[in-house]
Amino acid sequence: MPRPFPRPKLRSTAAVFTTLSALAATSLISGPSVAEPFSAEPCALTRTQAHHSEGLDTWNAAYPRPTRTLDAVMVFLSFPDATPRTTPDELAADHFPATSRFFERASYGRFALRPHPLRNWIRMPQPSTAYAIQRDWSAAHRAAYLRDALSVADGRVDFSQYDIVYLVADPDAPGVDSDATKVVNLDVPLRADGTDIRRVVTVFEQHPPDRLVLAHETGHVFDLPDLYHRPVDGKGDWDTYVGDWDLMGSQFGLAPDLFAWHKWKLGWLEPRQVACVQGSARLTLEPLGAGGPARGGAGFGMGRGTKLAVVRTGADTALAFEARGPVGNDTATCREGILVYRVHAGSPSGGGPIQVIDAHPHTDACWQASVYPPLADAPVDLGESFTVPGEGVRVEVEGRTASGQWTVRIAAAG
């Protein structure tokens, strides 16, 4: 589910209906325990039963793995109580090619998201207000919406041809709430055209939409968690965990590239690009965003160096170190340097599975643009050293190479 806007500054219809009857009871799941071997690296945390666990020793096979080209269908839904003021082509252009380009850069060209938007509206049988669409949507209304959407799309879409399903609602219909965009996980997969549909992205975005919102939701399709902190009363800061530093924290962030930990999880980093530090080590970290498509799309530059250093701190916890700077998806970053964060494989989506550690806790930066200025200057800069509170792990940023890489020394406790 996307963050609210920050402060100003099927063809088998019978199977669809049968499965959706169970959806009303429960719709969010942690996913099956089916796994594919992924990494034997000693710093790779074990995947737990937490929803969207940050453990990455195995890949949860219930989710499509974005290490190849994946095809996504966009189905555009209108309602009897509104005449669309936009076209499917306009709404598709709101999200693509921006979403595909984000993932192309983030994956260093290892993954391509290929959209297949329908060209015409498909009309829902009920008025938009009948579905009571809202951020905390009731299971019954959500089930009714999916049942009707997949029913009217049946015969128009061969779902067996697609890896991802986007259901895009008319943004101007009176019952559509732009804060309700989310991924719906199904307790029992829908069956259509001989394929299982385990999750659907329901898009209720305004036109034009929030920045990178579809990339955020697509991250959930790849088993990535929400990294923001949702206040109990809905008031206050949402970005206290990771600030600007990952798309899954905020799609409005100044440096929204995915953490190196996430790129490791998704299969975009090779084993040699992850350094597991035991004791102490001096190493060179390549900026996280380096290695994306070259300007004009002519190949890729750097992107094969070490991207991530990890210190294991417990059975399901670790410290991660990566270099962040104004390159790739992070061109608008507020500060550059070595970003340090904690990873907890046992914490669920929305429960702080990753938390950025502020190397400058008494200062902040970029108040006019940052989603959370106290963390905007979190990285350890050139010539600085920082000891992680409570861990006894020290990082020293010793220098920069001519190509922009960062030379660091990490000394772990014990």
DAFENZI-V729402 format. One record per run of one state. SS is the DSSP state (alpha for helix, beta for strand, coil for the rest). FROM is the first residue (numbers start at 1). TO is the last residue. If there is no record, write none. Layout:
ss=SS from=FROM to=TO
ss=SS from=FROM to=TO
This chain:
ss=coil from=1 to=12
ss=alpha from=13 to=23
ss=coil from=24 to=34
ss=beta from=35 to=37
ss=coil from=38 to=57
ss=beta from=58 to=60
ss=coil from=61 to=68
ss=beta from=69 to=78
ss=coil from=79 to=87
ss=alpha from=88 to=95
ss=coil from=96 to=97
ss=alpha from=98 to=106
ss=coil from=107 to=111
ss=beta from=112 to=117
ss=coil from=118 to=121
ss=beta from=122 to=123
ss=coil from=124 to=127
ss=alpha from=128 to=131
ss=coil from=132 to=138
ss=alpha from=139 to=153
ss=beta from=154 to=154
ss=coil from=155 to=156
ss=beta from=157 to=157
ss=coil from=158 to=158
ss=alpha from=159 to=161
ss=coil from=162 to=163
ss=beta from=164 to=169
ss=coil from=170 to=177
ss=alpha from=178 to=180
ss=coil from=181 to=181
ss=beta from=182 to=192
ss=coil from=193 to=194
ss=beta from=195 to=203
ss=coil from=204 to=212
ss=alpha from=213 to=221
ss=coil from=222 to=259
ss=alpha from=260 to=266
ss=coil from=267 to=270
ss=alpha from=271 to=273
ss=beta from=274 to=276
ss=coil from=277 to=279
ss=beta from=280 to=285
ss=coil from=286 to=286
ss=beta from=287 to=287
ss=coil from=288 to=292
ss=beta from=293 to=293
ss=coil from=294 to=294
ss=alpha from=295 to=297
ss=coil from=298 to=299
ss=beta from=300 to=300
ss=coil from=301 to=307
ss=beta from=308 to=312
ss=coil from=313 to=316
ss=beta from=317 to=324
ss=coil from=325 to=327
ss=alpha from=328 to=330
ss=coil from=331 to=336
ss=beta from=337 to=344
ss=coil from=345 to=353
ss=beta from=354 to=357
ss=coil from=358 to=372
ss=alpha from=373 to=376
ss=coil from=377 to=379
ss=beta from=380 to=380
ss=coil from=381 to=384
ss=beta from=385 to=388
ss=coil from=389 to=392
ss=beta from=393 to=400
ss=coil from=401 to=405
ss=beta from=406 to=411
ss=coil from=412 to=414
